[in-house]
Structure formats: structure tokens, C-alpha cells
């Protein structure tokens, strides 16, 4: 490899590094930044999951459920901040969560047939996704859009 090729490779690598650093700096900060609250919540959730799996029984099931909820809250906080600050779109994730909530509510409250519940879930997703996606595009100013 010649000297010019090595220099071009170094220049490309430094450009890629600076773009990655800029993307990290652009990420929306949490109100409690620099304290790593969500990272600690996810870590505590993982610890509870592992502990619950080791203990087993009714106590273990409770620990597993608590760990799952705690880890999900940590991830959801990051996704909400990124989406509603126009950093990264999570429209599919939020639409899926809304559809799942609609399924839980329609199953718990009414005794609707399976096909009706499936239609409700699909309807919620189909309505929520374009709305959340267009909101993200508006908030991001058209940046970071496929």
C-alpha cells in the first residue's frame, strides 16, 4: 500500500470518527444528566431477572416481573426522548406498544371474538404509525428520515 493510500484511509477513518462523535453529541440529554439513572435502572432490572431465575418459585416470578418492568422503563425512557426530540424515529415501537395495550384492554374488558381483537390491534397500529412517523419528521425537520 502506498503512502497516498494510507493517508486517504486515515482521513476516511477520522471523518467517520468525527461523524460518530457528532451523532453522540446530538443525542438528547436526560433532565438528570450526567447521572446514569436509566442505565442503572436497566442494570437493576437485569440483576432482578437473573436473581429471580436463580431463586425460582413465587418469589422468583415476582423478581422476574419486576426486573422486566424496570428494564423496559429504562429502554422506554431513552426511546421517548430520542423520538420526541427528533433524534431517531421509534414510531414502529410506540405503535406496537399502543397496539399491545389495545389488545390487553380489549381482552380484559370485553369478551370480543379473536378476529375482532385482531382487527382492533391492526387498526390501532395502522392509525398510530403514520401519525407518530409524521410527528417525528416534523420534529426532526426532515433529518434522519429514510
Residue frames relative to the residue before (quaternion, step in Angstrom):
aa qw qx qy qz dx dy dz
X 1.0000 0.0000 0.0000 0.0000 0.00 0.00 0.00
X 0.3990 -0.7407 0.4961 0.2144 3.54 -0.88 0.99
X 0.6978 -0.4791 0.3421 0.4081 3.50 -1.36 0.29
X 0.6495 0.5227 -0.3205 0.4497 3.60 0.96 -0.85
X 0.6441 0.5235 -0.3202 0.4567 3.61 0.98 -0.82
X 0.6464 0.5099 -0.3173 0.4705 3.58 0.99 -0.83
X 0.6515 0.5113 -0.3162 0.4627 3.58 0.97 -0.83
X 0.6470 0.5101 -0.3198 0.4680 3.60 1.00 -0.80
X 0.6385 0.5194 -0.3252 0.4655 3.59 0.99 -0.77
X 0.6481 0.5095 -0.3157 0.4697 3.59 0.97 -0.85
X 0.6528 0.5164 -0.3135 0.4571 3.59 0.98 -0.84
X 0.6519 0.5036 -0.3113 0.4739 3.60 0.97 -0.84
X 0.6524 0.5144 -0.3134 0.4599 3.58 0.96 -0.85
X 0.6738 0.4802 -0.3081 0.4697 3.60 0.93 -0.81
X 0.6171 0.5327 -0.3438 0.4661 3.61 1.09 -0.66
X 0.6605 0.5021 -0.3031 0.4687 3.59 0.95 -0.89
X 0.6416 0.5177 -0.3220 0.4655 3.57 1.02 -0.80
X 0.6761 0.4864 -0.3097 0.4587 3.59 0.88 -0.86
X 0.6263 0.5183 -0.3422 0.4711 3.63 1.06 -0.66
X 0.6501 0.5021 -0.3162 0.4746 3.60 1.00 -0.78
X 0.6486 0.5071 -0.3190 0.4695 3.59 0.97 -0.82
X 0.6469 0.5156 -0.3191 0.4624 3.59 1.00 -0.81
X 0.6425 0.5188 -0.3245 0.4612 3.60 1.01 -0.77
X 0.6446 0.5040 -0.3215 0.4766 3.58 1.03 -0.74
X 0.6558 0.5053 -0.3157 0.4636 3.60 0.98 -0.78
X 0.6612 0.5226 -0.3016 0.4459 3.60 1.09 -0.73
X 0.5045 0.6645 -0.4250 0.3511 3.60 1.20 -0.43
X 0.4888 -0.6829 0.4485 0.3059 3.62 -0.83 0.93
X 0.3801 -0.7328 0.5271 0.2017 3.53 -0.97 0.93
X 0.4747 -0.6433 0.5227 0.2960 3.54 -1.19 0.63
X 0.6181 -0.5545 0.3920 0.3961 3.59 -1.14 0.48
X 0.7252 0.4169 -0.2365 0.4943 3.60 1.10 -0.61
X 0.3196 0.7549 -0.5094 0.2616 3.59 1.25 0.29
X 0.6201 -0.1041 -0.7776 0.0008 1.87 -1.97 1.49
X 0.4137 0.7000 -0.4905 0.3135 3.64 1.21 0.18
X 0.3566 -0.7810 0.4752 0.1926 3.65 -0.67 1.05
X 0.0226 -0.8609 0.5083 -0.0028 3.59 0.72 1.08
X 0.7130 0.4486 -0.2757 0.4630 3.61 0.76 -0.97
X 0.6159 0.5325 -0.3475 0.4651 3.58 1.04 -0.68
X 0.6586 0.4909 -0.3022 0.4837 3.58 1.01 -0.80
X 0.6245 0.5299 -0.3419 0.4608 3.60 1.04 -0.71
X 0.6566 0.4922 -0.3094 0.4805 3.58 0.94 -0.85
X 0.6462 0.5161 -0.3200 0.4623 3.59 0.94 -0.84
X 0.6573 0.4967 -0.3085 0.4754 3.60 0.93 -0.90
X 0.6295 0.5356 -0.3314 0.4551 3.58 1.04 -0.75
X 0.6539 0.4984 -0.3103 0.4772 3.58 0.97 -0.83
X 0.6300 0.5246 -0.3316 0.4669 3.59 0.99 -0.81
X 0.6628 0.4959 -0.3058 0.4704 3.61 0.93 -0.86
X 0.6250 0.5380 -0.3369 0.4544 3.59 1.00 -0.77
X 0.6882 0.4704 -0.2833 0.4742 3.57 0.83 -0.99
X 0.6514 0.5157 -0.3163 0.4578 3.60 0.93 -0.89
X 0.6622 0.5088 -0.3009 0.4604 3.56 0.95 -0.86
X 0.6476 0.5074 -0.3202 0.4697 3.57 1.02 -0.74
X 0.6615 0.4953 -0.3094 0.4704 3.60 1.04 -0.72
X 0.6903 0.4887 -0.2874 0.4495 3.60 0.87 -0.95
X 0.1646 -0.8148 0.5341 0.1541 3.57 0.83 -1.01
X 0.6842 0.4875 -0.3545 0.4105 3.55 -1.30 -0.10
X 0.7738 -0.3353 0.2559 0.4725 3.55 -1.30 -0.34
X 0.6395 0.5188 -0.3247 0.4653 3.58 1.01 -0.79
X 0.6496 0.5227 -0.3066 0.4592 3.56 0.98 -0.84
X 0.6396 0.5171 -0.3280 0.4647 3.59 1.00 -0.78
X 0.6444 0.5162 -0.3171 0.4667 3.57 1.03 -0.76
X 0.6550 0.5037 -0.3062 0.4728 3.56 1.00 -0.82
X 0.6349 0.5244 -0.3237 0.4660 3.58 1.02 -0.80
X 0.6605 0.4962 -0.3080 0.4718 3.59 0.91 -0.89
X 0.6584 0.5043 -0.3083 0.4659 3.59 0.95 -0.86
X 0.6597 0.5111 -0.3035 0.4598 3.57 0.95 -0.85
X 0.6348 0.5283 -0.3220 0.4628 3.56 1.02 -0.83
X 0.6723 0.4912 -0.2955 0.4684 3.59 0.88 -0.95
X 0.6690 0.5088 -0.3037 0.4487 3.60 0.88 -0.90
X 0.6690 0.4826 -0.3015 0.4782 3.58 0.93 -0.85
X 0.6451 0.5179 -0.3196 0.4620 3.60 1.01 -0.77
X 0.6241 0.5307 -0.3430 0.4595 3.60 1.00 -0.75
X 0.6431 0.5275 -0.3215 0.4524 3.58 0.97 -0.79
X 0.6932 0.4598 -0.2737 0.4828 3.56 0.91 -0.86
X 0.6416 0.5353 -0.3214 0.4456 3.58 1.02 -0.79
X 0.6160 0.5486 -0.3484 0.4452 3.59 1.00 -0.76
X 0.6717 0.4921 -0.2969 0.4674 3.57 0.88 -0.92
X 0.6619 0.5060 -0.3068 0.4601 3.58 0.93 -0.88
X 0.6437 0.5190 -0.3242 0.4596 3.61 0.97 -0.80
X 0.6639 0.5013 -0.3068 0.4624 3.58 0.90 -0.90
X 0.6772 0.4933 -0.3004 0.4558 3.58 0.88 -0.92
X 0.6894 0.4911 -0.2953 0.4431 3.59 0.86 -0.92
X 0.7781 0.3812 -0.2038 0.4557 3.58 0.68 -1.06
X 0.6408 0.4434 -0.3470 0.5218 3.58 1.29 0.16
X 0.5293 -0.6779 0.3846 0.3353 3.59 1.28 0.19
X 0.4272 0.7141 -0.4573 0.3139 3.59 1.18 0.47
X 0.7823 -0.1090 0.1182 0.6018 3.58 0.86 -0.99
X 0.4252 -0.7245 0.4839 0.2453 3.57 -0.91 0.92
X 0.0303 -0.7714 0.6356 0.0008 3.53 -0.99 0.94
X 0.1676 0.8350 -0.5058 0.1377 3.56 1.16 0.70
X 0.6562 0.5166 -0.3167 0.4496 3.60 0.94 -0.79
X 0.6444 0.5228 -0.3103 0.4638 3.56 1.00 -0.85
X 0.7030 0.4575 -0.2746 0.4701 3.59 0.82 -0.98
X 0.6260 0.5223 -0.3416 0.4675 3.61 1.04 -0.69
X 0.6486 0.5110 -0.3100 0.4713 3.57 1.02 -0.78
X 0.6368 0.5147 -0.3274 0.4716 3.59 1.01 -0.77
X 0.6570 0.5000 -0.3115 0.4704 3.59 0.95 -0.85
X 0.6458 0.5104 -0.3187 0.4699 3.59 1.01 -0.80
X 0.6435 0.5113 -0.3188 0.4721 3.59 1.01 -0.78
X 0.6406 0.5115 -0.3220 0.4737 3.58 1.00 -0.79
X 0.6316 0.5205 -0.3280 0.4718 3.60 1.03 -0.76
X 0.6380 0.5190 -0.3255 0.4665 3.59 1.03 -0.75
X 0.6565 0.5076 -0.3121 0.4625 3.59 0.91 -0.90
X 0.6786 0.4847 -0.2931 0.4676 3.58 0.89 -0.93
X 0.6881 0.4757 -0.3000 0.4585 3.62 0.85 -0.89
X 0.6484 0.4980 -0.3190 0.4795 3.59 1.12 -0.53
X 0.7070 0.4751 -0.2678 0.4503 3.58 0.93 -0.89
X 0.7410 0.4321 -0.2356 0.4568 3.58 0.90 -0.88
X 0.8174 0.1655 -0.0612 0.5484 3.58 0.81 -0.94
X 0.3931 -0.6819 0.5589 0.2610 3.50 -1.31 0.27
X 0.1223 0.8178 -0.5477 0.1279 3.55 0.78 1.07
X 0.5658 -0.5975 0.4363 0.3640 3.57 -1.13 0.58
X 0.6837 -0.5103 0.3446 0.3916 3.55 -1.25 0.50
X 0.6586 0.5184 -0.3209 0.4410 3.59 0.90 -0.85
X 0.6412 0.5094 -0.3249 0.4731 3.60 1.06 -0.72
X 0.6484 0.5060 -0.3214 0.4693 3.59 0.98 -0.78
X 0.6291 0.5227 -0.3299 0.4714 3.58 1.04 -0.76
X 0.6463 0.5119 -0.3175 0.4684 3.59 1.00 -0.80
X 0.6313 0.5252 -0.3314 0.4646 3.59 1.02 -0.78
X 0.6602 0.5119 -0.3049 0.4573 3.59 0.89 -0.95
X 0.6762 0.4787 -0.2960 0.4754 3.58 0.86 -0.94
X 0.6471 0.5302 -0.3176 0.4465 3.58 0.98 -0.83
X 0.6477 0.5077 -0.3213 0.4685 3.58 0.94 -0.86
X 0.6635 0.5009 -0.3110 0.4606 3.59 0.89 -0.89
X 0.6780 0.5071 -0.2931 0.4442 3.59 0.88 -0.98
X 0.6768 0.4598 -0.2941 0.4941 3.60 1.05 -0.66
X 0.7100 0.4888 -0.2748 0.4260 3.61 0.84 -0.96
X 0.6505 0.5650 -0.3427 0.3745 3.60 0.85 -0.89
X 0.7077 0.4352 -0.3071 0.4642 3.66 0.67 -0.89
X 0.6243 0.5387 -0.3451 0.4483 3.59 1.06 -0.70
X 0.6872 0.4665 -0.2825 0.4799 3.59 0.89 -0.91
X 0.6425 0.5286 -0.3218 0.4519 3.58 1.01 -0.78
X 0.6827 0.4664 -0.2977 0.4773 3.60 0.87 -0.88
X 0.6035 0.5393 -0.3556 0.4675 3.59 1.09 -0.63
X 0.6442 0.5100 -0.3226 0.4699 3.60 0.97 -0.80
X 0.6478 0.5146 -0.3248 0.4583 3.60 0.91 -0.89
X 0.6450 0.5132 -0.3176 0.4687 3.59 0.98 -0.83
X 0.6997 0.4744 -0.2793 0.4554 3.61 0.86 -0.94
X 0.7101 0.4467 -0.2678 0.4738 3.59 1.03 -0.71
X 0.4252 -0.7080 0.4659 0.3176 3.58 1.22 -0.23
X 0.6734 -0.4947 0.2883 0.4676 3.57 1.18 0.51
X 0.5182 0.6245 -0.4239 0.4023 3.59 1.25 0.01
X 0.8382 0.2108 -0.1594 0.4771 3.53 -1.31 0.43
X 0.4665 0.6372 -0.4654 0.3996 3.56 1.03 0.79
X 0.5373 -0.6469 0.4304 0.3280 3.57 -0.89 0.90
